[in-house]
Amino acid sequence: MAPSRVQRKQIVLSKRAQQLLNTEAEYTVGGFTPLPGFMDRGKGAQLWDVDGKEYLDFICMFSAGNQGHCHPTIVAAMIEQINKGKLAYLINTSTHNSRWPVFAEMMCKRFKYDKISAMVTGAEGADLACKIARRHAHEVRGIPADEVLILAVSDSYHGLSSGVWNLQDPSPARTAYGLDSAQHTNVNPSTKELLRYGHLEDMEACLAEHHVRVGAIIIECIRNTGNTYEEEVSFARGIYDLCKKYNIPFIADEVRMGACKTGKFFSFNHLGPDVRPDLLVVGKSMTGGAYPASFVLGDDAMMSVVGPYESGSTFAHTPMAIAAAEAALKVLDEEKMAERAAHLEKRFLELTNDLRKHPHVADIQARGADFSIPIRENPEGRVTARRIGGLCLSKGLLLYPLGGRLRMGVSMVMTDAQLEKGVQIIREALDEVVEYQDAIPGEVWHKAH
């Protein structure tokens, strides 16, 4: 029996949040599809919105803030750099800066590569790695430039720039931009079928026919998007072994799942001690989210193909970027954040074990401090990931509903008590979502209506 009007529950956005939502819809394009929470400041694992309401941060800015918001060590390093005065924080590629050579040497020695190049965003880093692989394939391996293939796998994400959007699943939107590249692709050139994540046989068949044209394969080694941990490791290791078999460079995109997120420093570390990517892409929490920066590391054999005016960005490797990166690495090391991520995984699985039996829950997944709860969606019964996410937001928990699941990633400064509180909010939202007959703010992305 439907609830009476007296029993009907309703959530209403604040006047300020609704004004901002309307203004954003009127004047902006692009972006992503977050829940309607307008955050104003953050500290540690907590956020506060424009109305002063407090939230637990269960998305960690898509893993850009593994060290938490405003970590004092990182903030101090940034302030020290700014206080040097003049334009010391804005020195860029127009000249040399004294921090870059020292930082470059440290990064190469620490991660055991010969060379490093800097960009700003993770998408730019992935794009640069693919560009290097293409040039290497042509100059060193003798593949005609217009025939070089860069391959990825289905359901992947490497960014939305023109160079790497092509590596993701075909879509009408991408086609409308004219970006359906036949050279950067996750489709078998012969069959036009997706190279499915988790299906090694797809890549085996593709490489058996096309390996002489493949300049590199790029993947995120651990993704936490539906497969089991064992399946992810087996598949990624299988791709790596195929690369070795055919002498194809292997690119590890560690932008999201690097920087200790999975319980090891890099996600490729889960594949075995002998695994060493030919090109390594890092970003996001490598600067603790305090300043945008990404880096590509590789050996001379590949990196030496890059010349002046062939890679660079106005805000790449500025003193501010380096100050943030050095401090972020210090925090990851000194606070043993890889170990903390492993602990958070164990505790999250303990806290949510009973939810596996919940009628709205399809599974519980965790890779270090990256969590996912696929939802048994039933739109007719008012059960969707976005409705549950919107209800969590109203209760003081920020996460990201995506593809029928609750996507979560917490910072490694989150306490056990905060984690427990967040899981309790999720439990309440799962139990209560069917009680809301009216729309829950955020259940439909505002720009679509």
C-alpha positions in Angstrom: 0.0 0.0 0.0 1.4 3.4 -0.9 2.3 5.7 2.0 -0.2 8.4 2.9 0.5 12.1 2.3 1.3 12.4 6.0 4.0 9.6 5.7 5.5 11.0 2.5 9.2 11.9 2.9 10.8 14.7 0.9 14.2 16.3 0.6 14.6 19.9 -0.6 17.8 21.6 -1.6 18.7 24.8 0.2 17.9 28.1 -1.5 21.6 28.8 -2.0 22.3 25.3 -3.5 19.3 25.6 -5.8 20.5 29.0 -7.0 23.9 27.7 -7.8 22.5 24.7 -9.5 20.4 26.9 -11.8 23.3 29.3 -12.5 25.6 26.4 -13.4 23.0 24.8 -15.7 22.5 28.2 -17.4 26.1 29.2 -18.0 28.3 26.1 -18.2 28.8 23.1 -20.4 30.7 19.8 -20.1 32.0 18.5 -16.7 30.6 15.4 -15.1 27.4 14.4 -13.3 27.9 14.9 -9.6 25.3 15.0 -6.9 24.0 18.6 -6.1 26.3 19.3 -3.2 28.2 22.6 -3.5 31.3 22.2 -1.4 33.1 25.3 0.0 36.0 23.9 2.0 37.6 20.7 3.3 39.8 19.4 6.0 41.1 15.8 6.3 38.2 13.5 5.4 35.5 16.1 5.9 33.8 18.7 3.7 31.6 21.7 4.3 29.1 23.1 1.8 28.0 26.7 1.1 25.5 26.5 3.9 28.0 25.3 6.4 26.7 21.7 6.5 29.3 19.1 7.2 29.9 15.9 5.1 32.1 12.9 5.2 34.1 12.7 1.9 33.7 9.3 0.4 34.8 10.2 -3.1 38.2 11.8 -2.4 37.9 14.0 -5.4 38.2 10.9 -7.7 41.3 9.9 -5.8 43.1 13.3 -6.2 43.2 13.7 -2.5 44.5 10.4 -1.0 46.3 12.4 1.6 43.1 14.2 2.7 42.0 17.8 2.2 44.5 20.5 3.3 47.1 18.1 4.7 49.3 20.3 6.9 52.6 19.0 5.4 51.4 19.8 1.9 49.9 23.1 2.8 53.1 24.2 4.5 55.2 23.3 1.4 52.8 25.3 -0.8 52.9 28.3 1.5 56.7 28.2 1.7 56.9 28.2 -2.1 54.4 31.1 -2.4 56.2 33.1 0.2 59.4 33.1 -1.8 57.7 36.1 -3.5 57.9 37.7 -6.9 56.8 35.1 -9.5 58.6 32.1 -8.0 55.5 30.0 -8.0 54.8 30.8 -11.7 58.1 30.1 -13.3 57.3 27.8 -16.2 58.6 26.4 -19.4 59.8 29.9 -20.6 62.9 29.4 -18.5 64.6 26.9 -16.3 63.7 26.5 -12.6 66.0 25.1 -10.0 63.6 22.6 -8.5 62.8 20.7 -11.7 66.2 19.0 -12.2 66.5 17.9 -8.6 62.9 16.6 -8.6 63.4 14.8 -11.9 66.5 13.0 -10.6 64.7 12.0 -7.4 61.6 10.6 -9.3 63.8 8.7 -11.9 65.9 7.1 -9.2 63.0 6.3 -6.9 60.9 4.6 -9.6 63.9 3.3 -11.5 63.5 5.0 -14.9 65.8 7.0 -17.0 63.7 10.0 -17.9 60.6 12.0 -16.8 58.4 14.5 -18.6 55.7 16.6 -17.0 52.2 17.7 -17.9 49.3 19.0 -15.9 46.2 16.7 -16.0 46.0 12.9 -15.9 44.5 13.0 -19.4 47.5 15.0 -20.7 49.8 12.5 -19.1 48.1 9.6 -20.7 48.0 11.5 -24.0 51.7 12.1 -23.8 52.5 8.5 -23.1 50.6 7.4 -26.1 52.3 10.1 -28.2 55.7 8.9 -27.1 54.7 5.3 -27.9 53.6 6.3 -31.4 56.8 8.1 -32.1 58.9 5.2 -30.8 56.9 2.7 -32.9 57.6 4.8 -36.0 61.3 5.8 -35.5 62.6 2.7 -33.7 60.4 -0.1 -34.8 59.8 1.1 -38.3 56.0 1.1 -38.3 54.6 3.6 -40.8 53.3 6.6 -38.7 49.8 6.4 -40.2 49.5 2.7 -39.3 50.6 2.7 -35.6 47.9 1.3 -33.3 47.6 2.2 -29.6 45.2 -0.2 -28.0 43.2 -0.1 -24.8 40.3 -2.2 -23.4 36.6 -1.8 -22.9 35.1 0.2 -20.0 38.3 2.0 -19.5 38.9 5.7 -18.7 42.0 7.6 -19.6 40.5 11.1 -20.0 38.5 13.1 -22.5 41.1 14.9 -24.5 41.1 14.4 -28.3 44.1 12.0 -28.0 42.8 9.6 -25.4 39.0 9.7 -25.7 39.5 7.5 -28.7 40.8 4.7 -26.4 37.4 4.4 -24.7 34.2 2.7 -25.7 32.5 4.1 -28.9 29.7 6.6 -28.2 27.4 8.9 -30.3 29.0 11.9 -28.5 32.5 11.0 -29.5 31.4 10.3 -33.1 29.7 13.7 -33.2 33.1 15.3 -32.4 34.8 13.3 -35.2 37.1 11.5 -32.8 36.5 7.9 -33.8 40.1 7.2 -34.4 41.1 3.9 -36.0 44.6 4.2 -34.5 43.8 5.0 -30.9 41.2 2.4 -30.1 39.8 -0.4 -27.9 38.3 -2.1 -30.9 39.8 -5.0 -32.9 40.5 -3.3 -36.3 39.4 -6.5 -38.2 36.2 -7.5 -36.4 35.2 -4.0 -35.1 34.4 -5.7 -31.8 35.4 -4.3 -28.4 38.5 -5.6 -26.7 36.6 -6.6 -23.6 38.1 -6.0 -20.2 38.5 -9.3 -18.5 38.5 -11.3 -21.8 42.1 -11.9 -22.5 41.2 -14.0 -25.6 40.0 -10.8 -27.3 43.4 -9.2 -27.1 45.1 -12.5 -28.0 43.2 -12.7 -31.2 43.8 -9.0 -32.0 47.5 -9.2 -31.4 47.9 -12.5 -33.3 46.9 -10.5 -36.4 47.9 -6.9 -35.7 50.9 -7.1 -33.3 53.3 -5.7 -36.0 51.3 -2.4 -36.0 50.8 -2.0 -32.2 52.8 0.8 -30.7 51.6 0.2 -27.1 48.8 -1.1 -24.9 47.6 1.2 -22.1 45.5 -0.1 -19.2 44.6 0.7 -15.6 45.9 -2.5 -13.9 43.4 -2.4 -11.0 40.0 -0.7 -11.6 37.4 -2.0 -9.1 34.5 -1.7 -11.6 32.9 -5.1 -11.3 35.4 -7.9 -11.6 36.9 -9.7 -8.6 40.4 -8.8 -7.5 41.8 -12.1 -8.8 40.2 -11.5 -12.2 41.6 -8.0 -12.4 45.1 -9.2 -11.5 44.9 -12.2 -13.9 43.7 -10.1 -16.8 46.2 -7.2 -16.3 49.1 -9.7 -15.9 47.9 -11.5 -19.1 48.0 -8.2 -21.0 51.5 -7.6 -19.7 52.7 -11.0 -20.7 51.2 -10.6 -24.2 53.2 -7.3 -24.5 56.4 -9.1 -23.6 55.6 -11.9 -26.1 55.2 -9.5 -29.0 57.7 -6.9 -27.8 55.0 -4.3 -27.4 55.4 -1.4 -24.9 53.1 -1.7 -21.9 51.7 1.6 -20.5 50.4 1.6 -16.9 47.9 4.4 -16.3 48.3 5.0 -12.5 46.6 8.4 -12.4 43.6 7.2 -10.3 44.7 4.0 -8.7 48.4 4.9 -8.0 49.7 6.8 -5.0 49.0 4.0 -2.5 45.2 3.8 -3.3 45.1 0.0 -3.7 47.3 -0.9 -0.7 50.4 -0.9 -2.8 52.2 2.2 -4.1 51.1 1.4 -7.7 48.3 -0.8 -8.8 50.7 -2.7 -11.2 52.6 -3.8 -8.1 49.8 -6.3 -7.6 50.8 -8.2 -10.8 54.1 -9.5 -9.5 57.6 -8.2 -8.7 58.9 -8.7 -12.2 56.3 -6.4 -13.8 57.8 -3.1 -14.9 55.8 -0.9 -17.3 57.6 0.6 -20.3 55.9 3.9 -19.6 54.3 4.9 -16.3 51.7 7.7 -16.1 51.0 9.3 -12.7 49.0 12.2 -11.5 46.2 13.3 -9.1 47.4 12.3 -5.6 51.0 12.5 -6.7 50.5 16.1 -5.7 47.9 15.5 -3.0 45.4 17.4 -5.1 47.1 20.7 -4.0 48.3 21.5 -7.5 47.5 19.8 -10.8 50.4 17.9 -12.2 51.0 14.7 -14.0 54.2 12.9 -15.0 55.3 10.2 -17.5 58.3 8.1 -16.7 60.2 5.8 -19.0 63.6 4.6 -20.1 65.9 6.2 -22.7 64.9 3.7 -25.4 61.4 5.3 -25.6 61.8 8.8 -24.0 64.7 9.8 -26.1 62.4 10.2 -29.2 60.9 13.4 -27.6 62.4 16.6 -28.7 61.9 20.3 -27.9 58.5 21.8 -28.7 57.1 18.2 -28.8 55.9 18.0 -25.1 55.1 20.6 -22.6 52.5 22.7 -20.9 52.5 26.2 -19.4 51.9 25.0 -15.9 53.9 21.7 -16.0 56.7 21.3 -13.5 56.3 24.8 -12.0 57.9 25.3 -8.6 54.4 25.0 -7.1 53.8 21.6 -8.8 57.1 20.3 -7.6 56.6 21.6 -4.0 53.2 19.8 -3.9 54.6 16.6 -5.4 57.6 16.4 -3.0 55.3 17.1 0.0 52.7 14.6 -1.2 55.3 11.8 -1.6 56.6 12.6 1.9 53.2 12.2 3.4 52.5 8.9 1.5 55.8 7.5 2.8 56.0 8.8 6.4 52.4 8.1 7.2 52.5 4.6 5.6 49.5 5.3 3.5 49.7 2.1 1.5 49.4 0.1 4.7 46.5 2.4 5.8 44.7 1.8 2.5 45.0 -1.9 3.1 43.5 -1.5 6.6 40.6 0.6 5.3 39.8 -2.1 2.8 39.7 -4.8 5.5 37.6 -2.6 7.8 35.2 -1.5 5.0 34.5 -5.1 4.1 33.9 -6.0 7.7 31.5 -3.1 8.2 29.5 -3.9 5.1 29.5 -7.7 5.3 25.9 -7.7 6.4 24.9 -5.5 3.5 25.7 -8.3 1.0 22.2 -9.7 2.0 20.5 -6.4 1.5 17.9 -6.6 -1.3 19.2 -3.5 -3.0 22.9 -4.6 -3.0 24.4 -6.7 -5.8 27.9 -6.9 -4.4 30.5 -5.2 -2.1 33.9 -4.5 -3.7 37.0 -2.9 -2.3 40.6 -2.3 -3.6 42.5 -0.7 -0.8 40.7 2.6 -0.1 38.6 2.4 -3.3 35.2 1.0 -2.7 32.2 0.1 -4.9 28.6 -1.1 -4.1 26.7 -2.2 -7.3 23.0 -1.6 -6.8 20.1 -3.9 -7.8 18.3 -1.0 -9.6 14.6 -1.1 -10.0 13.4 2.2 -11.3 9.8 1.2 -10.9 10.4 0.5 -7.2 12.3 3.8 -6.9 15.6 2.1 -6.3 18.6 3.5 -8.2 22.2 4.3 -7.4 21.5 8.0 -7.9 18.5 8.1 -5.6 20.5 6.3 -2.9 23.5 8.6 -3.5 21.2 11.6 -3.2 19.8 10.3 0.0 23.4 9.8 1.3 24.2 13.4 0.4 21.2 14.7 2.4 22.4 12.7 5.4 26.0 14.1 5.2 27.9 11.7 3.0 29.4 12.6 -0.4 29.9 9.8 -2.9 29.4 9.4 -6.7 26.7 7.2 -8.2 27.9 5.9 -11.6 26.7 3.1 -13.8 24.4 1.6 -11.3 26.8 1.5 -8.5 27.9 3.7 -5.5 31.4 4.7 -6.4 33.6 5.6 -3.4 37.2 6.4 -2.6 38.3 7.6 0.8 41.4 9.4 1.8 43.9 7.5 3.9 43.6 10.0 6.8 40.0 8.8 7.3 39.6 7.4 10.8 37.9 4.1 11.6 35.2 6.0 13.3 34.6 8.2 10.3 34.5 5.1 8.1 32.0 3.4 10.4 29.8 6.5 10.4 29.8 6.7 6.6 28.9 3.0 6.2 26.0 3.6 8.7 24.7 6.4 6.5 24.8 4.1 3.4 22.9 1.5 5.4 20.2 4.0 6.3 19.9 5.2 2.7 19.6 1.6 1.4 16.8 0.9 4.0 14.9 4.2 3.5 15.2 4.9 -0.3 11.8 3.3 -1.1 10.1 5.5 1.5 10.7 8.6 -0.7 7.9 8.9 -3.3 9.0 12.3 -4.5 12.2 13.0 -6.3 15.4 13.0 -4.3 17.7 15.9 -5.3 20.4 14.5 -7.5 18.5 11.4 -8.7 18.5 12.9 -12.2 21.4 15.0 -13.5 20.1 18.6 -13.5 21.5 19.6 -16.9 19.5 16.9 -18.7 16.2 18.5 -17.7 
